[in-house]
Amino acid sequence: MSALLLLTNDDGIHAGGILALKQALVGIGEIVVVAPDRPRSASGHSITLHKPLRVNKVRMPDGGEWYSTSGTPSDCVMLAGNELLPRKPDLVLSGINDGPNLGWDLTYSGTVAAAMEGAIMGCQAMAISLVNTGHHPEWDYTVAARFAAEAARLLLAEPLPPHVLLNVNVPIPPDGRVRGARLTVQGVRRYPGQVEKRVDPFGKTYYWLGGDLPEDTLQEGSDVHAVAEGFVSVTPVQLDLTCYAVLDELRNCSALGRMLREFGSQ
């Protein structure tokens, strides 16, 4: 039985990145595409609970018939795994995203959340993003698509432990040359944030959430640093968010720990 690959993204079904990814994966296994019908960037791990989800088949430029949904990236994976596919996919790939998913971007990213949903489902999973560090006018997916295809073959041959996924960021440096690839840790990238207050033509106030340029901590070994240096970053991400480093400290040496112990005896 050939491997079953599920592709999705948060840029929408008509984005160039998912088409490039699909074309690069031909020959690795059976490919099914289930993607949002419009851009869903920064949707995080949201799922649709309070309104119906619509699914339509869409004829795409490569001649294939893809599934378009009214939901989020996580919805797409849930719909595919539980309804649209004949069985659970062997590998979930999310991307290729137009823009980075580095450091704390992971908490906002619909691209990474879709891969997380795949990991929750028990599948091998990978998120792939393209970082245009050179501000090139054209988004060239060639290197990212090739890297994703090679990594996909390896994940199918040598699976990651359960509930672990890969978060991959591929740079387009100013000179266009990627210097290599590195295993990295999740770094620190913070958006200071900006809320702009405006008034509509009817005199009513509304707000536009914007984002300043990110503030990066260029710690060596991090995804942020690797991409800034022109390297592909590959970060293994686990679903367990427990901070084990401070767990015993809180339990044994903190006012919070004392409060918890005393709370049960009251």
Phi and psi restraints in degrees (value plus and minus 20) as a CYANA .aco file:
   2 SER   PHI     -94.3   -54.3
   2 SER   PSI     135.7   175.7
   3 ALA   PHI     -85.3   -45.3
   3 ALA   PSI     125.4   165.4
   4 LEU   PHI    -127.1   -87.1
   4 LEU   PSI      98.4   138.4
   5 LEU   PHI    -130.2   -90.2
   5 LEU   PSI     109.6   149.6
   6 LEU   PHI    -126.6   -86.6
   6 LEU   PSI     106.5   146.5
   7 LEU   PHI    -130.8   -90.8
   7 LEU   PSI     118.7   158.7
   8 THR   PHI    -170.8  -130.8
   8 THR   PSI    -198.4  -158.4
   9 ASN   PHI    -185.2  -145.2
   9 ASN   PSI    -195.3  -155.3
  10 ASP   PHI    -140.3  -100.3
  10 ASP   PSI     -17.4    22.6
  11 ASP   PHI    -109.6   -69.6
  11 ASP   PSI     -26.9    13.1
  12 GLY   PHI      81.3   121.3
  12 GLY   PSI     137.1   177.1
  13 ILE   PHI     -85.2   -45.2
  13 ILE   PSI     -42.9    -2.9
  14 HIS   PHI    -114.4   -74.4
  14 HIS   PSI     -12.8    27.2
  15 ALA   PHI     -90.4   -50.4
  15 ALA   PSI     126.7   166.7
  16 GLY   PHI     -86.6   -46.6
  16 GLY   PSI     -50.4   -10.4
  17 GLY   PHI     -85.7   -45.7
  17 GLY   PSI     -58.4   -18.4
  18 ILE   PHI     -94.6   -54.6
  18 ILE   PSI     -51.0   -11.0
  19 LEU   PHI     -87.5   -47.5
  19 LEU   PSI     -63.4   -23.4
  20 ALA   PHI     -82.6   -42.6
  20 ALA   PSI     -59.5   -19.5
  21 LEU   PHI     -84.9   -44.9
  21 LEU   PSI     -65.1   -25.1
  22 LYS   PHI     -81.1   -41.1
  22 LYS   PSI     -63.8   -23.8
  23 GLN   PHI     -85.3   -45.3
  23 GLN   PSI     -54.7   -14.7
  24 ALA   PHI     -91.8   -51.8
  24 ALA   PSI     -43.2    -3.2
  25 LEU   PHI    -111.5   -71.5
  25 LEU   PSI     -23.9    16.1
  26 VAL   PHI     -78.0   -38.0
  26 VAL   PSI     111.0   151.0
  27 GLY   PHI      79.7   119.7
  27 GLY   PSI     -34.7     5.3
  28 ILE   PHI    -103.4   -63.4
  28 ILE   PSI     -52.5   -12.5
  29 GLY   PHI     158.3   198.3
  29 GLY   PSI    -191.1  -151.1
  30 GLU   PHI     -96.5   -56.5
  30 GLU   PSI     110.0   150.0
  31 ILE   PHI    -133.5   -93.5
  31 ILE   PSI     108.9   148.9
  32 VAL   PHI    -144.5  -104.5
  32 VAL   PSI     112.3   152.3
  33 VAL   PHI    -129.5   -89.5
  33 VAL   PSI     103.9   143.9
  34 VAL   PHI    -151.9  -111.9
  34 VAL   PSI      91.2   131.2
  35 ALA   PHI    -159.1  -119.1
  35 ALA   PSI     138.5   178.5
  36 PRO   PHI     -82.3   -42.3
  36 PRO   PSI     130.2   170.2
  37 ASP   PHI     -97.2   -57.2
  37 ASP   PSI     -26.2    13.8
  38 ARG   PHI    -175.6  -135.6
  38 ARG   PSI     147.9   187.9
  39 PRO   PHI     -79.3   -39.3
  39 PRO   PSI     117.8   157.8
  40 ARG   PHI    -151.5  -111.5
  40 ARG   PSI      13.8    53.8
  41 SER   PHI     -79.5   -39.5
  41 SER   PSI     126.7   166.7
  42 ALA   PHI      41.4    81.4
  42 ALA   PSI       6.8    46.8
  43 SER   PHI    -103.9   -63.9
  43 SER   PSI     -28.4    11.6
  44 GLY   PHI      40.5    80.5
  44 GLY   PSI    -167.0  -127.0
  45 HIS   PHI    -118.7   -78.7
  45 HIS   PSI      12.4    52.4
  46 SER   PHI     -92.2   -52.2
  46 SER   PSI     125.7   165.7
  47 ILE   PHI    -146.5  -106.5
  47 ILE   PSI     137.3   177.3
  48 THR   PHI    -113.5   -73.5
  48 THR   PSI      95.1   135.1
  49 LEU   PHI    -132.2   -92.2
  49 LEU   PSI     -45.5    -5.5
  50 HIS   PHI    -134.4   -94.4
  50 HIS   PSI      -4.7    35.3
  51 LYS   PHI    -174.8  -134.8
  51 LYS   PSI     137.8   177.8
  52 PRO   PHI     -89.8   -49.8
  52 PRO   PSI     133.6   173.6
  53 LEU   PHI    -123.9   -83.9
  53 LEU   PSI     115.2   155.2
  54 ARG   PHI    -127.5   -87.5
  54 ARG   PSI     122.5   162.5
  55 VAL   PHI    -148.4  -108.4
  55 VAL   PSI     110.1   150.1
  56 ASN   PHI    -150.3  -110.3
  56 ASN   PSI     128.5   168.5
  57 LYS   PHI    -108.9   -68.9
  57 LYS   PSI     115.5   155.5
  58 VAL   PHI    -146.1  -106.1
  58 VAL   PSI     109.4   149.4
  59 ARG   PHI    -100.7   -60.7
  59 ARG   PSI     104.3   144.3
  60 MET   PHI    -126.2   -86.2
  60 MET   PSI     147.6   187.6
  61 PRO   PHI     -78.9   -38.9
  61 PRO   PSI     -47.2    -7.2
  62 ASP   PHI    -101.5   -61.5
  62 ASP   PSI     -17.4    22.6
  63 GLY   PHI      70.5   110.5
  63 GLY   PSI     -27.7    12.3
  64 GLY   PHI    -101.7   -61.7
  64 GLY   PSI     143.7   183.7
  65 GLU   PHI    -130.1   -90.1
  65 GLU   PSI      93.7   133.7
  66 TRP   PHI    -126.1   -86.1
  66 TRP   PSI     143.8   183.8
  67 TYR   PHI    -119.2   -79.2
  67 TYR   PSI     108.9   148.9
  68 SER   PHI    -131.4   -91.4
  68 SER   PSI     113.4   153.4
  69 THR   PHI    -143.7  -103.7
  69 THR   PSI     138.5   178.5
  70 SER   PHI    -105.4   -65.4
  70 SER   PSI     -16.4    23.6
  71 GLY   PHI    -119.0   -79.0
  71 GLY   PSI    -189.9  -149.9
  72 THR   PHI    -104.4   -64.4
  72 THR   PSI     151.4   191.4
  73 PRO   PHI     -77.4   -37.4
  73 PRO   PSI     -60.9   -20.9
  74 SER   PHI     -84.9   -44.9
  74 SER   PSI     -58.7   -18.7
  75 ASP   PHI     -76.5   -36.5
  75 ASP   PSI     -62.4   -22.4
  76 CYS   PHI     -79.0   -39.0
  76 CYS   PSI     -63.3   -23.3
  77 VAL   PHI     -88.5   -48.5
  77 VAL   PSI     -61.3   -21.3
  78 MET   PHI     -84.6   -44.6
  78 MET   PSI     -63.7   -23.7
  79 LEU   PHI     -82.4   -42.4
  79 LEU   PSI     -64.5   -24.5
  80 ALA   PHI     -83.5   -43.5
  80 ALA   PSI     -69.2   -29.2
  81 GLY   PHI     -89.2   -49.2
  81 GLY   PSI     -48.9    -8.9
  82 ASN   PHI    -124.0   -84.0
  82 ASN   PSI     -33.2     6.8
  83 GLU   PHI    -161.2  -121.2
  83 GLU   PSI     -66.6   -26.6
  84 LEU   PHI    -105.3   -65.3
  84 LEU   PSI     -47.3    -7.3
  85 LEU   PHI    -117.0   -77.0
  85 LEU   PSI     133.3   173.3
  86 PRO   PHI     -91.1   -51.1
  86 PRO   PSI     -39.6     0.4
  87 ARG   PHI    -179.4  -139.4
  87 ARG   PSI     152.3   192.3
  88 LYS   PHI     -83.4   -43.4
  88 LYS   PSI     115.0   155.0
  89 PRO   PHI     -87.7   -47.7
  89 PRO   PSI     131.1   171.1
  90 ASP   PHI     -98.3   -58.3
  90 ASP   PSI     -49.8    -9.8
  91 LEU   PHI    -167.3  -127.3
  91 LEU   PSI     111.1   151.1
  92 VAL   PHI    -128.9   -88.9
  92 VAL   PSI     103.7   143.7
  93 LEU   PHI    -138.8   -98.8
  93 LEU   PSI     110.2   150.2
  94 SER   PHI    -140.2  -100.2
  94 SER   PSI     101.4   141.4
  95 GLY   PHI     120.8   160.8
  95 GLY   PSI    -180.5  -140.5
  96 ILE   PHI     -98.5   -58.5
  96 ILE   PSI     103.1   143.1
  97 ASN   PHI     -96.7   -56.7
  97 ASN   PSI     119.7   159.7
  98 ASP   PHI    -102.1   -62.1
  98 ASP   PSI      70.4   110.4
  99 GLY   PHI     107.2   147.2
  99 GLY   PSI     145.4   185.4
 100 PRO   PHI     -98.2   -58.2
 100 PRO   PSI     135.1   175.1
 101 ASN   PHI    -153.0  -113.0
 101 ASN   PSI      58.2    98.2
 102 LEU   PHI    -137.8   -97.8
 102 LEU   PSI     130.3   170.3
 103 GLY   PHI      34.3    74.3
 103 GLY   PSI    -148.5  -108.5
 104 TRP   PHI     -96.8   -56.8
 104 TRP   PSI     -21.5    18.5
 105 ASP   PHI     -75.4   -35.4
 105 ASP   PSI     -47.6    -7.6
 106 LEU   PHI     -79.2   -39.2
 106 LEU   PSI     -47.9    -7.9
 107 THR   PHI     -93.8   -53.8
 107 THR   PSI     -39.9     0.1
 108 TYR   PHI    -121.7   -81.7
 108 TYR   PSI     -43.8    -3.8
 109 SER   PHI     -92.9   -52.9
 109 SER   PSI     104.3   144.3
 110 GLY   PHI     -90.7   -50.7
 110 GLY   PSI     -51.2   -11.2
 111 THR   PHI     -80.9   -40.9
 111 THR   PSI     -71.0   -31.0
 112 VAL   PHI     -89.1   -49.1
 112 VAL   PSI     -57.0   -17.0
 113 ALA   PHI     -80.8   -40.8
 113 ALA   PSI     -56.8   -16.8
 114 ALA   PHI     -83.9   -43.9
 114 ALA   PSI     -61.2   -21.2
 115 ALA   PHI     -85.8   -45.8
 115 ALA   PSI     -57.7   -17.7
 116 MET   PHI     -80.4   -40.4
 116 MET   PSI     -61.3   -21.3
 117 GLU   PHI     -82.5   -42.5
 117 GLU   PSI     -56.7   -16.7
 118 GLY   PHI     -82.5   -42.5
 118 GLY   PSI     -62.4   -22.4
 119 ALA   PHI     -85.2   -45.2
 119 ALA   PSI     -58.7   -18.7
 120 ILE   PHI     -80.4   -40.4
 120 ILE   PSI     -57.0   -17.0
 121 MET   PHI     -92.9   -52.9
 121 MET   PSI     -31.2     8.8
 122 GLY   PHI      73.8   113.8
 122 GLY   PSI      -3.4    36.6
 123 CYS   PHI    -117.1   -77.1
 123 CYS   PSI     139.0   179.0
 124 GLN   PHI     -87.8   -47.8
 124 GLN   PSI     124.2   164.2
 125 ALA   PHI    -169.4  -129.4
 125 ALA   PSI     127.1   167.1
 126 MET   PHI    -171.0  -131.0
 126 MET   PSI     116.2   156.2
 127 ALA   PHI    -127.1   -87.1
 127 ALA   PSI     116.6   156.6
 128 ILE   PHI    -147.3  -107.3
 128 ILE   PSI     107.2   147.2
 129 SER   PHI    -150.6  -110.6
 129 SER   PSI     130.8   170.8
 130 LEU   PHI    -132.1   -92.1
 130 LEU   PSI     108.0   148.0
 131 VAL   PHI    -133.7   -93.7
 131 VAL   PSI      89.1   129.1
 132 ASN   PHI    -105.8   -65.8
 132 ASN   PSI      50.8    90.8
 133 THR   PHI     -87.3   -47.3
 133 THR   PSI     -41.5    -1.5
 134 GLY   PHI    -112.3   -72.3
 134 GLY   PSI     -18.1    21.9
 135 HIS   PHI      33.5    73.5
 135 HIS   PSI      24.0    64.0
 136 HIS   PHI     -91.3   -51.3
 136 HIS   PSI     124.8   164.8
 137 PRO   PHI     -87.5   -47.5
 137 PRO   PSI     -46.0    -6.0
 138 GLU   PHI    -131.7   -91.7
 138 GLU   PSI     121.0   161.0
 139 TRP   PHI    -111.4   -71.4
 139 TRP   PSI      91.5   131.5
 140 ASP   PHI    -121.0   -81.0
 140 ASP   PSI      91.8   131.8
 141 TYR   PHI    -109.5   -69.5
 141 TYR   PSI     -16.8    23.2
 142 THR   PHI     -76.8   -36.8
 142 THR   PSI     -72.9   -32.9
 143 VAL   PHI     -87.0   -47.0
 143 VAL   PSI     -64.3   -24.3
 144 ALA   PHI     -82.1   -42.1
 144 ALA   PSI     -61.6   -21.6
 145 ALA   PHI     -86.3   -46.3
 145 ALA   PSI     -62.0   -22.0
 146 ARG   PHI     -84.7   -44.7
 146 ARG   PSI     -62.6   -22.6
 147 PHE   PHI     -83.5   -43.5
 147 PHE   PSI     -63.0   -23.0
 148 ALA   PHI     -81.8   -41.8
 148 ALA   PSI     -60.3   -20.3
 149 ALA   PHI     -85.4   -45.4
 149 ALA   PSI     -62.8   -22.8
 150 GLU   PHI     -85.4   -45.4
 150 GLU   PSI     -61.6   -21.6
 151 ALA   PHI     -86.7   -46.7
 151 ALA   PSI     -56.1   -16.1
 152 ALA   PHI     -81.4   -41.4
 152 ALA   PSI     -64.2   -24.2
 153 ARG   PHI     -79.5   -39.5
 153 ARG   PSI     -61.5   -21.5
 154 LEU   PHI     -88.6   -48.6
 154 LEU   PSI     -60.4   -20.4
 155 LEU   PHI     -83.8   -43.8
 155 LEU   PSI     -55.1   -15.1
 156 LEU   PHI     -91.8   -51.8
 156 LEU   PSI     -52.6   -12.6
 157 ALA   PHI    -103.6   -63.6
 157 ALA   PSI     -57.7   -17.7
 158 GLU   PHI    -151.4  -111.4
 158 GLU   PSI      65.2   105.2
 159 PRO   PHI     -84.2   -44.2
 159 PRO   PSI     131.7   171.7
 160 LEU   PHI     -93.2   -53.2
 160 LEU   PSI     143.1   183.1
 161 PRO   PHI     -79.8   -39.8
 161 PRO   PSI     140.2   180.2
 162 PRO   PHI     -76.2   -36.2
 162 PRO   PSI     120.8   160.8
 163 HIS   PHI      44.0    84.0
 163 HIS   PSI      10.1    50.1
 164 VAL   PHI    -141.5  -101.5
 164 VAL   PSI     120.8   160.8
 165 LEU   PHI    -150.3  -110.3
 165 LEU   PSI     146.8   186.8
 166 LEU   PHI    -125.4   -85.4
 166 LEU   PSI     113.9   153.9
 167 ASN   PHI    -130.0   -90.0
 167 ASN   PSI      93.8   133.8
 168 VAL   PHI    -132.6   -92.6
 168 VAL   PSI     111.7   151.7
 169 ASN   PHI    -145.5  -105.5
 169 ASN   PSI     104.9   144.9
 170 VAL   PHI    -132.5   -92.5
 170 VAL   PSI      99.4   139.4
 171 PRO   PHI    -102.2   -62.2
 171 PRO   PSI     134.2   174.2
 172 ILE   PHI    -133.1   -93.1
 172 ILE   PSI      70.4   110.4
 173 PRO   PHI     -85.8   -45.8
 173 PRO   PSI     147.8   187.8
 174 PRO   PHI     -73.9   -33.9
 174 PRO   PSI     -58.6   -18.6
 175 ASP   PHI    -108.1   -68.1
 175 ASP   PSI     -19.9    20.1
 176 GLY   PHI      60.2   100.2
 176 GLY   PSI     -20.7    19.3
 177 ARG   PHI    -126.2   -86.2
 177 ARG   PSI      99.6   139.6
 178 VAL   PHI     -99.0   -59.0
 178 VAL   PSI     111.0   151.0
 179 ARG   PHI    -105.2   -65.2
 179 ARG   PSI     -32.9     7.1
 180 GLY   PHI     131.2   171.2
 180 GLY   PSI    -179.4  -139.4
 181 ALA   PHI    -160.4  -120.4
 181 ALA   PSI     127.4   167.4
 182 ARG   PHI    -156.8  -116.8
 182 ARG   PSI     123.8   163.8
 183 LEU   PHI     -96.8   -56.8
 183 LEU   PSI     113.5   153.5
 184 THR   PHI    -155.8  -115.8
 184 THR   PSI     146.5   186.5
 185 VAL   PHI    -120.9   -80.9
 185 VAL   PSI     141.8   181.8
 186 GLN   PHI     -88.6   -48.6
 186 GLN   PSI     106.8   146.8
 187 GLY   PHI    -114.1   -74.1
 187 GLY   PSI    -181.5  -141.5
 188 VAL   PHI    -136.0   -96.0
 188 VAL   PSI      97.5   137.5
 189 ARG   PHI    -155.3  -115.3
 189 ARG   PSI     100.9   140.9
 190 ARG   PHI    -143.0  -103.0
 190 ARG   PSI     116.1   156.1
 191 TYR   PHI    -122.1   -82.1
 191 TYR   PSI      96.4   136.4
 192 PRO   PHI     -76.4   -36.4
 192 PRO   PSI     -50.4   -10.4
 193 GLY   PHI      67.1   107.1
 193 GLY   PSI     130.4   170.4
 194 GLN   PHI    -174.5  -134.5
 194 GLN   PSI     108.1   148.1
 195 VAL   PHI    -135.7   -95.7
 195 VAL   PSI     100.3   140.3
 196 GLU   PHI    -126.3   -86.3
 196 GLU   PSI     102.5   142.5
 197 LYS   PHI    -107.8   -67.8
 197 LYS   PSI     108.3   148.3
 198 ARG   PHI    -152.4  -112.4
 198 ARG   PSI     149.9   189.9
 199 VAL   PHI    -147.1  -107.1
 199 VAL   PSI     109.0   149.0
 200 ASP   PHI    -101.2   -61.2
 200 ASP   PSI     153.0   193.0
 201 PRO   PHI     -80.0   -40.0
 201 PRO   PSI     -36.3     3.7
 202 PHE   PHI    -116.6   -76.6
 202 PHE   PSI     -12.7    27.3
 203 GLY   PHI      63.4   103.4
 203 GLY   PSI     -11.7    28.3
 204 LYS   PHI    -114.5   -74.5
 204 LYS   PSI     121.2   161.2
 205 THR   PHI     -98.0   -58.0
 205 THR   PSI     118.3   158.3
 206 TYR   PHI    -160.8  -120.8
 206 TYR   PSI     150.7   190.7
 207 TYR   PHI    -148.2  -108.2
 207 TYR   PSI     121.6   161.6
 208 TRP   PHI    -136.6   -96.6
 208 TRP   PSI      96.6   136.6
 209 LEU   PHI    -104.2   -64.2
 209 LEU   PSI      99.8   139.8
 210 GLY   PHI    -135.7   -95.7
 210 GLY   PSI    -194.8  -154.8
 211 GLY   PHI    -161.1  -121.1
 211 GLY   PSI     105.8   145.8
 212 ASP   PHI     -89.7   -49.7
 212 ASP   PSI     151.7   191.7
 213 LEU   PHI     -81.0   -41.0
 213 LEU   PSI     121.7   161.7
 214 PRO   PHI     -86.5   -46.5
 214 PRO   PSI     130.5   170.5
 215 GLU   PHI    -122.2   -82.2
 215 GLU   PSI      93.4   133.4
 216 ASP   PHI    -123.0   -83.0
 216 ASP   PSI     120.0   160.0
 217 THR   PHI    -119.5   -79.5
 217 THR   PSI      90.1   130.1
 218 LEU   PHI    -105.2   -65.2
 218 LEU   PSI      44.4    84.4
 219 GLN   PHI     -97.7   -57.7
 219 GLN   PSI     108.5   148.5
 220 GLU   PHI     -80.8   -40.8
 220 GLU   PSI     116.2   156.2
 221 GLY   PHI      74.9   114.9
 221 GLY   PSI     -27.8    12.2
 222 SER   PHI    -112.4   -72.4
 222 SER   PSI     142.8   182.8
 223 ASP   PHI     -83.3   -43.3
 223 ASP   PSI     -59.4   -19.4
 224 VAL   PHI     -81.2   -41.2
 224 VAL   PSI     -64.1   -24.1
 225 HIS   PHI     -87.9   -47.9
 225 HIS   PSI     -63.5   -23.5
 226 ALA   PHI     -79.5   -39.5
 226 ALA   PSI     -67.1   -27.1
 227 VAL   PHI     -86.0   -46.0
 227 VAL   PSI     -59.3   -19.3
 228 ALA   PHI     -81.5   -41.5
 228 ALA   PSI     -48.8    -8.8
 229 GLU   PHI    -108.3   -68.3
 229 GLU   PSI     -20.2    19.8
 230 GLY   PHI      72.3   112.3
 230 GLY   PSI      -4.1    35.9
 231 PHE   PHI    -125.4   -85.4
 231 PHE   PSI     127.7   167.7
 232 VAL   PHI     -87.7   -47.7
 232 VAL   PSI     112.1   152.1
 233 SER   PHI    -123.5   -83.5
 233 SER   PSI     115.5   155.5
 234 VAL   PHI    -147.1  -107.1
 234 VAL   PSI      90.2   130.2
 235 THR   PHI    -135.7   -95.7
 235 THR   PSI      98.6   138.6
 236 PRO   PHI     -93.6   -53.6
 236 PRO   PSI     110.2   150.2
 237 VAL   PHI    -141.5  -101.5
 237 VAL   PSI     112.8   152.8
 238 GLN   PHI    -127.6   -87.6
 238 GLN   PSI     135.7   175.7
 239 LEU   PHI    -100.7   -60.7
 239 LEU   PSI     -40.5    -0.5
 240 ASP   PHI     -94.6   -54.6
 240 ASP   PSI      91.9   131.9
 241 LEU   PHI    -114.7   -74.7
 241 LEU   PSI     -14.3    25.7
 242 THR   PHI     -78.8   -38.8
 242 THR   PSI     113.0   153.0
 243 CYS   PHI    -110.5   -70.5
 243 CYS   PSI      67.5   107.5
 244 TYR   PHI     -86.1   -46.1
 244 TYR   PSI     -45.1    -5.1
 245 ALA   PHI     -82.8   -42.8
 245 ALA   PSI     -48.6    -8.6
 246 VAL   PHI    -132.6   -92.6
 246 VAL   PSI     -18.7    21.3
 247 LEU   PHI     -80.9   -40.9
 247 LEU   PSI     -71.8   -31.8
 248 ASP   PHI     -85.9   -45.9
 248 ASP   PSI     -56.5   -16.5
 249 GLU   PHI     -81.7   -41.7
 249 GLU   PSI     -65.2   -25.2
 250 LEU   PHI     -84.9   -44.9
 250 LEU   PSI     -58.6   -18.6
 251 ARG   PHI     -88.4   -48.4
 251 ARG   PSI     -59.7   -19.7
 252 ASN   PHI    -126.4   -86.4
 252 ASN   PSI     -44.8    -4.8
 253 CYS   PHI    -148.2  -108.2
 253 CYS   PSI      -1.4    38.6
 254 SER   PHI    -148.3  -108.3
 254 SER   PSI     139.7   179.7
 255 ALA   PHI     -82.0   -42.0
 255 ALA   PSI     -55.0   -15.0
 256 LEU   PHI     -82.2   -42.2
 256 LEU   PSI     -64.3   -24.3
 257 GLY   PHI     -80.2   -40.2
 257 GLY   PSI     -63.0   -23.0
 258 ARG   PHI     -82.8   -42.8
 258 ARG   PSI     -62.7   -22.7
 259 MET   PHI     -80.9   -40.9
 259 MET   PSI     -60.9   -20.9
 260 LEU   PHI     -85.7   -45.7
 260 LEU   PSI     -60.9   -20.9
 261 ARG   PHI     -85.2   -45.2
 261 ARG   PSI     -61.9   -21.9
 262 GLU   PHI     -94.0   -54.0
 262 GLU   PSI     -48.5    -8.5
 263 PHE   PHI     -81.5   -41.5
 263 PHE   PSI     -58.2   -18.2
 264 GLY   PHI     -91.8   -51.8
 264 GLY   PSI     -38.7     1.3
 265 SER   PHI    -116.5   -76.5
 265 SER   PSI     -21.1    18.9
